[in-house]
Amino acid sequence: MPFPSSPRARSGPRRRSLLAVGPAALVLAGCTAGGEDPGGPEDGPSAAERRARARAARDSEGLVERYDAVIAAHPGLAERLRPLRAEAVRHAQAFEGGPGRKASPSSPSTPSPSSASASASPSAAAVPGDDKDALAALAAAERELADRRATALFDAPGELARLLASVAAAGAAHVYLLTEGGA
């Protein structure tokens, strides 16, 4: 039976060389990480990023309007849906704020004038009459939006991609709470 090779006869880099080269590689990577955006972060977000943020904010505002319509049609679900609606409001604010800007403050428990008018619009008529069906419709809207955001994050720049991923994950959690978790 052959003996295993000596531990001193290793191939590949040694620990000391990795420790010496590691910090230099991190510095070099940090210096070149901005290669996608030649203007740099001080120039602000690109036009494509601004459009993506505005679209994501509108999507979140549309979701808030759907929550408002369901709450108006099914007041018994209000307590269950209010925290999820508040999260959708915060998502819209996060997308509107953008990097280096403050999101506009809004009370998550009070519908905005635009969302209040939306609850009296055709979207209110689209709310199913049954509580279970209304929750299923909200879950479907959350799922569809989370899926679109998960797909969009691949084309988004770094910070926006992280925000899209986070909000998509929150949307997936909302789907669970609306369908199985009993929010």
C-alpha positions in Angstrom: 0.0 0.0 0.0 1.6 3.3 -1.1 1.9 6.1 1.4 0.4 9.5 0.6 2.7 12.2 -0.6 4.5 14.4 1.8 2.5 17.5 2.8 5.6 19.6 1.9 5.4 18.5 -1.8 2.3 20.7 -2.5 1.6 22.2 -5.9 0.0 25.6 -6.4 0.3 28.8 -4.5 1.3 28.9 -0.8 -0.6 30.6 1.9 2.0 33.3 2.3 2.0 34.2 -1.3 -1.9 34.4 -1.3 -1.8 36.7 1.7 0.7 39.0 0.1 -1.1 39.1 -3.3 -4.7 39.2 -1.9 -4.7 42.9 -0.8 -3.0 44.0 -3.9 -5.7 42.2 -6.0 -8.5 43.8 -4.0 -7.0 47.3 -4.5 -6.6 46.6 -8.2 -10.2 45.3 -8.5 -11.5 48.3 -6.6 -9.8 50.6 -9.1 -11.2 48.9 -12.1 -14.7 48.1 -10.8 -16.2 51.3 -12.3 -15.3 50.3 -15.9 -18.9 50.0 -16.9 -19.6 53.7 -16.2 -16.9 55.8 -17.6 -18.4 59.0 -16.1 -18.1 57.7 -12.6 -20.6 57.8 -9.7 -20.3 61.6 -9.3 -21.9 62.1 -12.7 -25.1 60.5 -11.3 -27.2 57.7 -12.7 -27.3 57.0 -16.5 -30.5 57.7 -18.5 -31.1 53.9 -18.7 -30.8 53.6 -14.9 -33.2 56.6 -14.3 -35.7 55.0 -16.7 -35.4 51.6 -14.9 -35.8 53.3 -11.5 -38.9 55.2 -12.7 -40.4 52.1 -14.2 -39.8 50.1 -11.0 -41.3 53.0 -8.9 -44.4 53.0 -11.1 -44.7 49.3 -10.8 -44.6 49.5 -7.0 -47.1 52.4 -7.1 -49.4 50.2 -9.2 -49.1 47.5 -6.7 -50.0 49.9 -3.9 -53.1 50.9 -5.9 -54.1 47.2 -6.2 -53.7 46.8 -2.4 -55.8 49.9 -1.9 -58.5 48.5 -4.2 -58.6 45.2 -2.4 -58.7 47.0 1.0 -61.6 49.2 -0.2 -63.5 46.2 -1.6 -62.7 43.9 1.4 -62.3 45.9 4.6 -62.0 42.7 6.6 -58.6 42.1 4.9 -57.3 45.6 5.8 -55.4 44.6 8.9 -53.8 41.7 7.1 -52.8 43.7 4.0 -51.7 46.9 5.6 -48.1 45.8 6.3 -47.7 44.4 2.8 -49.0 47.6 1.3 -46.7 49.6 3.5 -43.8 47.6 2.1 -44.9 48.3 -1.4 -44.9 52.1 -0.6 -41.4 51.8 0.8 -40.3 50.0 -2.4 -41.7 52.8 -4.5 -39.9 55.4 -2.3 -36.6 53.4 -2.6 -36.7 53.4 -6.4 -37.7 57.1 -6.6 -34.9 58.1 -4.2 -32.1 56.8 -6.3 -28.5 56.9 -5.4 -27.5 60.0 -3.5 -31.1 61.3 -3.3 -33.7 61.1 -0.5 -36.9 59.3 -1.2 -40.0 61.5 -0.7 -41.6 60.9 2.6 -45.0 59.3 2.6 -47.2 57.8 5.3 -47.4 54.1 4.5 -50.7 53.8 6.3 -52.4 56.5 4.4 -53.1 56.1 0.8 -51.7 58.8 -1.5 -54.2 60.9 -3.5 -53.3 59.0 -6.6 -53.8 55.6 -5.1 -57.0 56.7 -3.4 -58.4 57.8 -6.7 -57.2 54.5 -8.3 -59.3 52.6 -5.8 -62.4 54.2 -7.3 -61.1 53.6 -10.9 -61.5 50.5 -13.1 -58.9 48.6 -11.0 -61.4 48.6 -8.1 -64.0 46.9 -10.3 -61.4 44.2 -11.1 -61.2 43.1 -7.5 -62.7 39.7 -7.1 -65.7 39.5 -4.7 -64.4 36.6 -2.6 -61.7 37.3 0.0 -59.7 34.2 -1.1 -59.9 35.2 -4.8 -58.9 38.8 -4.0 -55.8 37.5 -2.1 -55.0 35.2 -5.0 -55.2 38.1 -7.4 -52.8 40.2 -5.2 -50.5 37.2 -4.9 -50.5 36.8 -8.7 -49.7 40.5 -9.2 -46.8 40.3 -6.6 -45.5 37.1 -8.3 -45.6 38.7 -11.8 -43.8 41.8 -10.6 -41.2 39.9 -8.6 -40.5 37.7 -11.7 -40.1 40.8 -13.9 -37.7 42.4 -11.4 -35.7 39.3 -11.1 -35.2 39.3 -14.9 -34.5 43.0 -15.1 -31.7 42.9 -12.5 -29.4 41.1 -14.9 -29.3 44.2 -17.1 -29.2 46.8 -14.3 -26.1 48.5 -12.9 -24.7 47.3 -9.5 -26.7 49.3 -6.9 -30.0 49.1 -8.9 -29.5 45.4 -9.4 -29.1 44.9 -5.7 -32.2 46.9 -5.0 -34.2 45.0 -7.7 -33.0 41.7 -6.2 -34.0 42.8 -2.7 -37.4 44.0 -3.7 -38.0 40.9 -5.9 -37.2 38.7 -2.8 -39.6 40.8 -0.7 -42.3 40.3 -3.4 -41.7 36.6 -3.3 -42.2 36.7 0.5 -45.4 38.6 0.0 -46.7 35.9 -2.4 -46.1 33.4 0.3 -47.8 35.5 3.0 -50.8 36.1 0.7 -51.2 32.5 -0.3 -49.9 30.2 2.5 -48.5 32.2 5.3 -51.6 33.9 6.6 -50.0 37.4 6.7 
